[in-house]
């Protein structure tokens, strides 16, 4: 459109997607990060780092003309060509690789746990602030379908004052799988406390706020296992809510994912969010993503057993793991809030460190 006193107005040029370098193509990199990055319009998967020949072939097969390099050195040599680094390598590498990215001035996403200690997480946050560089932690379980549903119930007051929050990630895996996650070497930051516990504690903090007291029991049950495979944490939040968190690889009969008891009603939900299973089967966000059948909906009621049909079915909000990377892209391009900060992660690590001490010493730890 032109006017006598103006030059022609050109339509806005499309903004090119941010170029992402992904370090690690194991479970976290290949099943979670790469597919969700690829599903985010504002991002493009530019480079994958893996030294494993089979995983190199897998990355090329799954992501077309993606560049594949064997080491982080080769990735950082091209730092000027990248807009975001994602660290999805083993836990022991999270802090050194995130530090390297921040010192190179590159925004970075780090898989959970961001570090082995809260002090390390806060040091990373301080470095990011000093350099003026974006740092976020991948906590995808904030976008589980059941968690989104429960968060709405709590916010709407349908439960009244929440007195007790029971949350479980339980599995039946009596045989060891091997690998660094089951290593007893403290440097590997393995075991369920820092794996599934990172999710359970993060969700409890999002729902009910800071914690003032921690008690934990942690056991190694499977023969030849080197690190915890059956752990329980009891939290007392500053608002008075008690969170009981269970994580186990040795549960022969699985309990409810959530059992939440309040002054007005309780909510019980069985089953797990379907997104991980869908991603493992090469599913991608789109129509019907994150939805589950009515038979799996949780039930809300008082004085009734959900197993005998008591209570009112509560439609489960569809899960949206893709929301995380959409929020990361928006934060980088538009300055919107960081979806999960390193200081958020540090608060969770405070709790995990207290739980480890509690279990080892048989004491209750006050924060």
N, C-alpha and C positions, 0 to 999 in steps of 0.2 A: 504494500500500500504506500502511495506517495502523496505528498501535498506540495504546493508551489514552493514552500520554504523549507522542505526537508528532503534528505537523501532517502533512497530506498531502504526499507527496513527488512533485514534478513531474518528468517526464522532462526530461533535459537539452535545452535549446533548441539547434537546429541553428546552427552558426556560419556566418554569411553569408560568401560568397566575398570575397576581397580584390579591390578595384577597381583596375584597371590602366589607366594612361595610356601609350599607345605613341606615341613621336615618330618618325615616318618610316614610309612605306608603299611603299618601293621593294622591291628584291629581299629584303633582310634582313627588313624589317618584314612584308611580305605573305606571303612563302614560308616563313619560319622562325618569327618571333616570334608573330605573330597566331594562326596555327593551333595552335601548341604551348601558348600561353596559353589558347586556347579549349578545348583538350583536357584542361586541368588543372582538376579539379573544385573545387579550393580557390581558383581565380582566375576573374575575369570581365573580359573586355575592355570597359572602360567608354568610353574615348575614344581616337580615332586623330587624330594631327596630320599633315596633309599639305596643302600649298597647291595641289597639282596636281589640277585638276578631274576628270580621268579616274581618278586614284587615289582621289579622294573617292567617286566612284560605285562603284568597285571595292570599297572598304571597306564601304560600306553594303550592297552586293549580297552580299558574302561573310559579313558578320557582323550581319545583321538590324538591330536598332535601336541599334547602336553610335553614339555621338555622334562627329561628325567636325568638327574645327576646323582653321583654316588656319595657325595659328601657335602656337609654344610659349607665347607670352604668354597666350593664351586658356586654355591648359591649366593654367598655373601660377596663373592667377586663381581656379581651382577647386581649389587644392591641398588644401583641407580635405575635399573629397569623394573624394579618392584615397588609396590605400594603397601604391601602387608605381608608379614611373616606369620605363619601358624606353626607352633611347636607341638607336634603330636608324637614325639619320640618317647623313649622310656623315661620314667619319672626322674631318674638321677641326672638327666640332661636338661631338665626344664630351666633351672636357674642359669647355668652357663650360657645356654643358647638364647634365652630371653635377654640376658644381660648384653650379649653380643649384638643382638638386633637393636636394642635400645641405644647402645653406644654408637651404632651405625646410623641412628636417626630414623629407624624403620618402625612403624607401628607393628604391634605384635599381639597375637592371641596365643595363650598358653592353655593346653589341656589341663584338667584338674588331676591331682593337686598341683597348684602352681609351684609349690616348693615343699620341702620336708619340714620346715618350721615356719611359724608365724613371723619370726624375726627376718627370715630370708624374704618372705612375701612383702613385708613392709619396706625392706631395703630396695626391692624391685620397684615398688610403688614410688619411693622417694627418688630413685634414679629416673623413672619415667617423668615425674613432675619436674625434676631439675632440667631434663633435656626437652621438656615440652612435647613428649611423644606419647601416643596412645598405647595403653596396655590394658588388656581384658583377659578374663579367665573363662574358659568354656565350661559352663554349668548347664548342660542341655536339659537336665531333669527339672529345671524350673518351668519347662514347657511340656512336661508330661501331661497327658489328658486328665489323669486322676488328680494331680496336684493343682492344675488350673481350676478344676471343679471344686476342690476343697477350698482353695483360696477364695473363690466367689462365695461359698457358703459361710466362711468365717467373716468375710467383709460385710455380708448382708445380715449377719446376726442370727442366722437360722439355727445355730447351735447354742446361742446364748454365750455365756462365758465359758471358754474351753478350759476344762479342768485337766484332761489327760489326752495326749496325742500319741497314739501308737503307730509306728511306721516301720515297714519291713521290706528288706530286699533279701529274700531267702531262696536258696537253690538246693537241689539234690545232686551233688557232684562228688560222690565218695572216692573217685579216683583222681589223683593229681594230674594236671595237664602239663606241668613244667613251665619253664620260662621265668623271666625276671619278676613277674607279679607274685610268684610263689617262693621267691628267694628269701632266705633268712638274713642276707647281708643288709644291714641297716642302710647302707648307701643306696640301695635299690628302691627304698621307700615302697616296699611291697606289702602284701597282706590286705585283708578286707577293711581294716580300720581306715586306711588312707585311700582305699579304692571305693567301695560302696559307701563307706562312712562319710566320705567327702560329699556325696549327694544327700544322704540322710540328714546330716547336720546342717548343710546349706538350706535345705527345705525347711527344717525346723526354725532356723534363724529368720528366714524370710517371713514365715507365718507368725511367729510369736516373739521375735526380737531377741535382745541380748540374754546371755545365760549368766547366772551367778554361782551355780554349783554343778559339779560333774561327778558322777559315779559310773564305773565301768567294770565289766567282767569280760575277759578275753581268753580264749582257749585254743590250743592246737589239738585237733581231734584225729585227723587222718594220719595213718602210719607214714613215716618218712616226710611228713609235712614240716616245713621250717618256719612258717609264720602263721599268724592267726587266721583261722578259718571259721570261727564261731564267736561272735562278739556282740555284747549288749551294752548300750549306753543309756543312762538315766540323766536327764537334764532338768534343772529347775530354772525356768526363765525368770527374769526380773518382774514380769507381770503376774507371776504365780503359776502359770501353766507348767505342767510336767510333761516332758517328752520322753517316751520310751522307744528307743531305736534298736532294731534288730538287724544284723547282717550275718549271713551264714551260707556256707557251701555244704553243710551237712544236715539239712532239714528234710527228713523223710516225708513229713506231711506239712505242706505250706500253710501258713496262717494268712489272715487278710492283709492286703497291701496297706490299708489304712483302717484303723478303728479309733474314732475321735469321739470323746465323751464331753458333753457340755451341760450347762445348767438347764437348758431347754430341751435338747435332743441329742442323739448320737448319730454318727454316720459311719457305715461300714462298707468297705469296697474291696472286692477280691479281684485278682488278675493283675496283669502288668500292662503298662502302656504298649501299644502295638508298633510303635515307630521303629524301635531297634530291630525287631523281627522283620519288618518290611524293608528296612535298609539292607539287612543281611541278604535278603532275597532280591536285591537290585531294584526295589521299589523306590520311587522318587515322589516328593511332594507334588500334589495335584488334586483333582477332584476326589473327594472321599478320604483324603489323607488324614491319618490320626484318629479316625472315627472307630467306634467299636459297637457291637450289637447290643440291643437292649438287654439281653440276658446277662450282660456283664455290668450293667449300671449298678452303682452303689445304692444303698437304701438309707433313708433318713427317718428316724422315729424315736419313740421313747417307750420303754417297758416291753418291747417286742423283739423277737428273734428274727434277724434278716434271713437266716437259713430256713425258716419255716414260712417265709413270705411276709413277715411283718415289716412295717414301715412303708414309706412311700419311695418308689424308684426315683432317682435323681438322674436326669439325662447327663451323660458324661460329655464335657466340653472337648471337642477334638484337640488332640495334641498338635503342637506346631514347632518342632525343632528348628524349622527354617526361619522362625522369627529371630533367633539369635544372630545369624549372620546378616539378616536384613538390618537389624539394629546396629551391628558393627559398621556396615557400609554407610548407614545414615549418620552415625557419629563421626565418621571420617570425612564425609562429604558435606554434611550440613551442620555439624556441631551439636547434634542431639546427644542425650545422655548415654554414657557407656552402659551397656546392659548388665555387665558383671565386673566390678572393679577388683583390683588386687587387694584393696583394703577389705572388701567383702570376704575375699578368700582368706585373708589373715585372721579375721574373726572366727571363721570356721576352723582354721588351724589352731587357734588358741584352745578351742574345745577339744580337738583331736589330740593335741599334746597333753591336755589335762586328762583325757580318757586313757591314754597310754600310761600315764603315771599312776592313775587310779587303779588300773588293772594290775600293774606290776607291783604296787605297794599295798594294795588292799585298803585304800583310803578314799575318802571323799575329798575332792579338790574344789576349793573356792576360787573363783576368778575375780 
